[in-house]
């Protein structure tokens, strides 16, 4: 009898202990931090503003109660802006438990390469910097374009040229770069509709002697403007060549000029018009509020990468909170059915392409890119 009572007592203690541990486990989970993976070339100096945007958003999210009542912490992952490294990083973090939305990468080629890796692991990828509408293809399911598409920005660029009476253009893009090639194809498509002809195309940057030859050739063809979708160091080299040849044609550049501080000669800046969307001179609305908060936190105005990082982080948190779930498919349904308030105003997704960010032209004034006074109101942010 005593032995039987001892057994019952032991079972009772184990049961009560188990219940107590179960309660402790739940409390720990609710009070623990939720890790959010962000991927970018963080080892590069130009990544500082992007990181600032992420950190500012994370602080605000935590101040507002976190994601599903859990404080978040950012897990920074450096992909070096290299596709092989991007694949390695994506393969590693795709298996991480916790928050199902990854924010990154920086390169179009990298995003298109890793999209399926995340999707196969029930993760979503928010791409805050690239503009490729190829993200809408079935093989990239699970990846979301958080910036206006290349089609939208090419449309704005063409409308701006047409409004200025430009009918004959030459295009230059970096050889082998997916973004550049796709962007120029969109310019060509919209150009045909607007009566603008591409009379020559250069897919690489030659030496200066060859470049002088090209300008003479363009003179003979009656070229009125130069359209560029160059990336990386090609941007700096291109503008150096243009300055040395005495080019006076207007240069219509893709938003890549804004992604990092490229060196552009002073004599060329007045000719440069950039297809863009973040209004870094806003004095009213949600963009102005963000500019003020960012400047207070970091002592300087934000650039486009900072705005994109900030917007994407908040968008990810809002989607999960609206879904009341960390399950990828539930969040996908919420993203497909809802509108979200962001630094750009009300945004929604149309087949995983962001819709609602206004596209416009910027020009250089006193070394700063500012919106044109006579906006064409051309491109929209969907495909």
Order of alpha helices (4+ residues) and beta strands (2+ residues): alpha-beta-alpha-beta-alpha-beta-alpha-beta-beta-alpha-beta-alpha-beta-alpha-beta-alpha-beta-alpha-alpha-beta-alpha-alpha-alpha-beta-beta-beta-beta-beta
